[in-house]
Amino acid sequence: ITAIGTGVSEDFTLESARYHKVIIMTDADVDGEHIRTLLLTLFFRYMRPLIDEGYVYIAQPPLYRIKKGKAEYYIHSDRELEEKKKELGEKGLAIQRYKGLGEMNPEQLWETTMNPESRTLLQVTLEDAIRADEIFRILMGDEVEPRRNFIQMHAKEVVNLDI
């Protein structure tokens, strides 16, 4: 909050923003998604004008790196990984899964996630923040019944269970 310079809630002043681009950069796994949801909820509840004015972005780090010969590819999802494996064939393929941003060397992190020339940023919209707030309220709120209903409704959709 201090770094952004705007204050929060009633003390929020958009004109005091030190930056016009606030980038959320979390790991590409479920833990990173959870942290991103928490941050979006914070911005939505206490610093909403940052979202309204288009200042909040989400960095898209890769989940995998594939090498075949001298060619190197950064992959952002399991679905994309399967497509790339079909395209390249399995023989001679080296696949590295990043468990987090800390597993990348500085050059890889710069190339894939930080370099303005090559990174992918998603601008957060109000709809994104509202949905994050709803999910956070359901999963972390005081009411048990909505959480139970959500889990029961979505349990069969779980692909990666982080236990």
C-alpha positions as CSV (number, residue, x, y, z in Angstrom):
1,I,0.0,0.0,0.0
2,T,2.9,2.4,0.9
3,A,4.7,1.6,-2.4
4,I,1.6,2.3,-4.5
5,G,1.1,5.5,-2.6
6,T,-2.7,5.8,-2.8
7,G,-3.8,4.8,0.7
8,V,-6.8,2.5,1.2
9,S,-10.6,2.7,1.7
10,E,-11.7,6.2,2.8
11,D,-8.1,7.5,2.6
12,F,-7.7,6.3,-1.0
13,T,-6.5,9.0,-3.5
14,L,-5.9,7.8,-7.1
15,E,-4.0,11.0,-7.9
16,S,-1.4,10.0,-5.4
17,A,-0.6,6.7,-7.3
18,R,3.1,6.4,-7.8
19,Y,2.6,3.9,-10.6
20,H,0.0,3.6,-13.4
21,K,0.7,-0.1,-13.8
22,V,0.6,-2.5,-10.8
23,I,1.6,-6.0,-11.9
24,I,0.6,-9.0,-9.9
25,M,3.3,-11.6,-10.5
26,T,2.7,-15.0,-8.8
27,D,3.6,-18.6,-9.5
28,A,1.8,-20.3,-12.4
29,D,0.4,-23.0,-10.0
30,V,-2.6,-23.3,-7.7
31,D,-0.8,-21.6,-4.9
32,G,0.0,-18.7,-7.1
33,E,-3.6,-18.5,-8.3
34,H,-4.7,-18.4,-4.6
35,I,-2.3,-15.5,-3.9
36,R,-3.5,-13.7,-7.0
37,T,-7.2,-14.1,-5.9
38,L,-6.3,-12.6,-2.5
39,L,-4.5,-9.6,-4.1
40,L,-7.4,-9.0,-6.5
41,T,-9.8,-9.1,-3.5
42,L,-7.6,-6.6,-1.7
43,F,-7.6,-4.2,-4.7
44,F,-11.3,-4.7,-5.3
45,R,-12.4,-4.0,-1.7
46,Y,-9.9,-1.3,-0.7
47,M,-8.3,0.2,-3.8
48,R,-11.0,-0.3,-6.5
49,P,-10.2,2.8,-8.5
50,L,-6.9,1.2,-9.5
51,I,-9.0,-1.5,-11.2
52,D,-11.6,0.9,-12.6
53,E,-8.8,3.0,-14.2
54,G,-7.0,0.0,-15.7
55,Y,-3.9,0.1,-13.5
56,V,-3.9,-3.5,-12.4
57,Y,-2.3,-6.3,-14.5
58,I,-1.5,-10.0,-14.1
59,A,1.8,-11.3,-15.4
60,Q,1.6,-14.7,-17.1
61,P,4.7,-16.7,-16.3
62,P,5.2,-20.1,-18.0
63,L,4.5,-23.3,-16.3
64,Y,6.8,-25.4,-18.5
65,R,9.9,-25.0,-20.7
66,I,10.3,-27.5,-23.5
67,K,13.6,-28.0,-25.4
68,K,14.0,-30.0,-28.5
69,G,17.4,-29.7,-30.1
70,K,18.2,-25.9,-30.1
71,A,14.6,-24.9,-30.1
72,E,13.1,-23.8,-26.8
73,Y,9.4,-23.1,-26.0
74,Y,7.7,-21.7,-22.9
75,I,4.3,-23.2,-22.1
76,H,1.6,-21.7,-19.9
77,S,-0.8,-24.7,-19.3
78,D,-1.1,-28.4,-19.3
79,R,-3.4,-28.3,-22.4
80,E,-0.8,-26.2,-24.3
81,L,1.9,-28.7,-23.2
82,E,0.0,-31.7,-24.6
83,E,-0.6,-29.8,-27.9
84,K,3.1,-28.9,-28.2
85,K,4.2,-32.5,-27.4
86,K,1.9,-33.7,-30.3
87,E,3.3,-31.1,-32.6
88,L,7.0,-31.8,-31.8
89,G,6.8,-35.5,-31.0
90,E,8.1,-37.1,-27.8
91,K,11.5,-38.1,-29.0
92,G,14.4,-35.9,-27.8
93,L,12.0,-33.7,-25.8
94,A,13.3,-32.2,-22.6
95,I,10.5,-30.8,-20.4
96,Q,11.0,-28.7,-17.3
97,R,8.1,-27.8,-15.0
98,Y,8.5,-24.6,-13.0
99,K,7.1,-25.0,-9.5
100,G,7.5,-21.3,-9.0
101,L,9.2,-18.1,-10.2
102,G,12.2,-18.9,-8.0
103,E,13.0,-21.9,-10.1
104,M,13.8,-19.8,-13.1
105,N,17.2,-18.3,-13.6
106,P,17.2,-14.5,-13.8
107,E,17.6,-14.6,-17.6
108,Q,14.5,-16.9,-18.0
109,L,12.4,-14.8,-15.6
110,W,13.4,-11.7,-17.5
111,E,12.7,-13.2,-20.9
112,T,9.3,-14.8,-20.1
113,T,7.7,-12.6,-17.4
114,M,9.4,-9.3,-16.9
115,N,10.7,-8.0,-20.3
116,P,8.2,-5.5,-21.7
117,E,9.1,-6.6,-25.2
118,S,8.2,-10.2,-24.7
119,R,6.1,-10.7,-21.5
120,T,2.4,-11.3,-21.5
121,L,0.2,-9.1,-19.2
122,L,-3.5,-9.4,-18.7
123,Q,-5.3,-6.2,-17.7
124,V,-7.6,-6.8,-14.8
125,T,-11.2,-5.9,-15.5
126,L,-13.9,-5.2,-13.0
127,E,-15.6,-8.5,-13.9
128,D,-12.3,-10.3,-13.0
129,A,-12.1,-8.6,-9.6
130,I,-15.8,-9.2,-8.8
131,R,-15.5,-12.9,-9.6
132,A,-12.3,-13.1,-7.4
133,D,-14.1,-11.4,-4.6
134,E,-17.1,-13.8,-4.9
135,I,-14.9,-16.8,-4.9
136,F,-12.8,-15.5,-1.9
137,R,-16.0,-14.7,0.0
138,I,-17.4,-18.3,-0.7
139,L,-14.2,-20.1,0.1
140,M,-12.8,-18.0,2.9
141,G,-16.0,-16.4,4.4
142,D,-17.7,-17.2,7.7
143,E,-20.6,-19.1,6.1
144,V,-20.0,-22.8,5.7
145,E,-23.0,-23.7,3.5
146,P,-21.9,-21.7,0.4
147,R,-18.4,-23.2,0.7
148,R,-19.8,-26.7,1.0
149,N,-22.0,-26.2,-2.1
150,F,-19.2,-24.7,-4.1
151,I,-16.9,-27.6,-3.3
152,Q,-19.6,-30.2,-4.1
153,M,-20.5,-28.5,-7.3
154,H,-16.9,-28.2,-8.6
155,A,-15.2,-31.3,-7.0
156,K,-15.3,-33.3,-10.2
157,E,-13.6,-30.5,-12.2
158,V,-10.4,-30.7,-10.1
159,V,-7.4,-31.6,-12.2
160,N,-4.4,-30.7,-9.9
161,L,-5.1,-31.4,-6.2
162,D,-2.4,-29.8,-4.1
163,I,-2.4,-31.8,-0.8
